[in-house]
Amino acid sequence: MRKRPILLGIVGDSAAGKTTITRGIAQVIGEDRCTTICTDDYHRYNRVQRAEKKITALHPDCNYLDIIEQHLELLKAGKPILKPHYNHATGDFDPPSYLEPKEFIIVEGLLGYSTKAMRDCYDVKLYLAPPEDLRYQWKMKRDTQKRGHTAEAVAKEMKMREPDSEAFIRPQRKWADMVVCFWPPADKKEETGARLNVSLVLRPTLPHPDLSEVLERGSGNGIHLELDRDMGLPVDRLEIDGTISDAKAKQLEDLLWKHIPGEHHHLRHEGIGEITGTTGERLKSHPLALSQLLVAYHLLKAASGHYE
């Protein structure tokens, strides 16, 4: 293992799925080896102050970007930080906590790629880009069921935040090594969970694994890779269908583990890709699991010194 921590950045708009994908990645590489922080903890104003100032949490002026830069640099150097904590339930700040970096640091939030100093700290950069109608449903469910907001308040907040989303959040997509977009199948537009398809934009900024032996030709339900352009730049686009068979998904999982250095193979388990259904049941999403595993692949390769 390398001495310094490996940093993963995960950026996306509110309710884009950052916490869900983070959880599975941490499960793959070992939760006891991960430190997870959220850049949303670095808000400059609490909820009441933001309303008074008519500023959203997405605006750079509402966040201590300079402290985020400083803390990322300290963590990358293996040094501890005194991390602030924003309480989404109360809309106010709790006392800060002393945080020591572990082998892997997952940094998720709204503005993690806003400055070059931040971007230079990461080994792998991920951006989550679900369609806006899907993100709306995810945010409505989360904020009403878990954060106690009314549906009217959530809808009003999303409308108010839209200009800042367009100005400050979505442009960060261009800095990502991978862009993850879950989307519903054409014949089931109401799908929001386990049967979602996923499209993964793979930029040449990372050495992605050769997946040719599991790729399919034509339009069958499975795994497809094609050349494409994203934000004007050439990319590979990997698509995994939500209806992929267990056998086909296992083929890709086996292939990824074959590419992961052997010293990490004891980490393999079946728990990734789980989501909570509408009635609280645990469901398995192969596209989610394989996306989490592909990101973990890059972290484990970096940890073994293959990206030096």
BELJONOR-V142716 format. One record per residue. N is the residue number from 1. RES is the residue in one letter. SS is DSSP state (2 for helix, 1 for strand, 0 for the rest). Layout:
n:res:ss
N:RES:SS
N:RES:SS
//
This chain:
n:res:ss
1:M:0
2:R:0
3:K:0
4:R:0
5:P:0
6:I:1
7:L:1
8:L:1
9:G:1
10:I:1
11:V:1
12:G:1
13:D:0
14:S:0
15:A:0
16:A:0
17:G:0
18:K:2
19:T:2
20:T:2
21:I:2
22:T:2
23:R:2
24:G:2
25:I:2
26:A:2
27:Q:2
28:V:2
29:I:2
30:G:0
31:E:2
32:D:2
33:R:2
34:C:1
35:T:1
36:T:1
37:I:1
38:C:1
39:T:2
40:D:2
41:D:2
42:Y:2
43:H:1
44:R:0
45:Y:0
46:N:0
47:R:2
48:V:2
49:Q:2
50:R:2
51:A:2
52:E:2
53:K:2
54:K:0
55:I:0
56:T:0
57:A:0
58:L:0
59:H:0
60:P:2
61:D:2
62:C:2
63:N:1
64:Y:0
65:L:2
66:D:2
67:I:2
68:I:2
69:E:2
70:Q:2
71:H:2
72:L:2
73:E:2
74:L:2
75:L:2
76:K:2
77:A:0
78:G:0
79:K:0
80:P:0
81:I:1
82:L:1
83:K:1
84:P:1
85:H:1
86:Y:1
87:N:1
88:H:0
89:A:0
90:T:0
91:G:0
92:D:1
93:F:1
94:D:1
95:P:1
96:P:1
97:S:1
98:Y:1
99:L:1
100:E:0
101:P:0
102:K:0
103:E:0
104:F:1
105:I:1
106:I:1
107:V:1
108:E:1
109:G:1
110:L:0
111:L:0
112:G:0
113:Y:0
114:S:0
115:T:0
116:K:2
117:A:2
118:M:2
119:R:2
120:D:0
121:C:0
122:Y:0
123:D:0
124:V:1
125:K:1
126:L:1
127:Y:1
128:L:1
129:A:0
130:P:0
131:P:0
132:E:2
133:D:2
134:L:2
135:R:2
136:Y:2
137:Q:2
138:W:2
139:K:2
140:M:2
141:K:2
142:R:2
143:D:2
144:T:2
145:Q:2
146:K:0
147:R:0
148:G:0
149:H:0
150:T:0
151:A:2
152:E:2
153:A:2
154:V:2
155:A:2
156:K:2
157:E:2
158:M:2
159:K:2
160:M:2
161:R:2
162:E:2
163:P:2
164:D:2
165:S:2
166:E:2
167:A:2
168:F:2
169:I:2
170:R:2
171:P:2
172:Q:2
173:R:2
174:K:2
175:W:2
176:A:0
177:D:0
178:M:1
179:V:1
180:V:1
181:C:1
182:F:1
183:W:1
184:P:0
185:P:0
186:A:0
187:D:0
188:K:0
189:K:0
190:E:0
191:E:0
192:T:0
193:G:0
194:A:0
195:R:0
196:L:0
197:N:1
198:V:1
199:S:1
200:L:1
201:V:1
202:L:1
203:R:0
204:P:0
205:T:0
206:L:0
207:P:0
208:H:0
209:P:0
210:D:0
211:L:0
212:S:2
213:E:2
214:V:2
215:L:0
216:E:0
217:R:0
218:G:0
219:S:0
220:G:0
221:N:0
222:G:0
223:I:1
224:H:1
225:L:1
226:E:1
227:L:1
228:D:1
229:R:1
230:D:1
231:M:0
232:G:0
233:L:1
234:P:1
235:V:1
236:D:1
237:R:1
238:L:1
239:E:1
240:I:1
241:D:0
242:G:0
243:T:0
244:I:0
245:S:0
246:D:2
247:A:2
248:K:2
249:A:2
250:K:2
251:Q:2
252:L:2
253:E:2
254:D:2
255:L:2
256:L:2
257:W:2
258:K:2
259:H:2
260:I:0
261:P:0
262:G:2
263:E:2
264:H:2
265:H:2
266:H:2
267:L:2
268:R:0
269:H:0
270:E:0
271:G:0
272:I:0
273:G:0
274:E:1
275:I:1
276:T:1
277:G:0
278:T:0
279:T:0
280:G:0
281:E:0
282:R:1
283:L:1
284:K:1
285:S:0
286:H:2
287:P:2
288:L:2
289:A:2
290:L:2
291:S:2
292:Q:2
293:L:2
294:L:2
295:V:2
296:A:2
297:Y:2
298:H:2
299:L:2
300:L:2
301:K:2
302:A:2
303:A:2
304:S:0
305:G:0
306:H:0
307:Y:0
308:E:0
//
